[in-house]
Amino acid sequence: MLNTLPDSSSFEDIQYHLYVLEKVQRGLERAETEGVVSHENAKARLDTWLVS
């Protein structure tokens, strides 16, 4: 990941990218252990929330 960032990247840029990578990894692990919701199911849930 560090090799893809420009040389002008700040420490904050690097921290942000590491943060995002960690969040993606956690999400993938959680999806693996807890399962996922289908796109259709998510749309149906949102429809009920947004109508209220």
N, C-alpha and C positions, 0 to 999 in steps of 0.2 A: 504494500500500500504506500509506503513512504517513497518508493521509487516513482510512483505516478504523480506525486505532488510536485508543483514547480519549486525551484530552488528558493524562490522569494516567499514561500509559505511561512507564516508566522507560527509561533508556538500554539496560539489559539486555534489556528487552522488544523494543525496536527491533532490537537486535543479533540476538536470537533469530529474529525474523521475517525479517530479511534472510538469515540463515543457512539457514533452511528454504527460502526462495525460491531461493537459490543451489543447494541440494541437489536441489530439484525440477527446476530448469533443467538441471543436469548429468545427472540421470536421464533426462530427455526426450531430451537430445542423445545420450546413450549408447544409448538404445533405438533411436534413429534410425540410428546408425552400426553398432551391433553386433547389432541385432535384439532380440527379446523371446522369452520362454518362455511357451507357452500355459498357461492355468489348469490344464488337465488334466495337462499334462506336469509342472508344478510340484507338483501333488498326488501324482503317481506318484513323483517324486523324494523328496518328504517321507515318503511311505509307506515307502520302502526305508530311509531314514535313521532313522526313528522305530522301526522294527521291530528294528533291530540293537541 
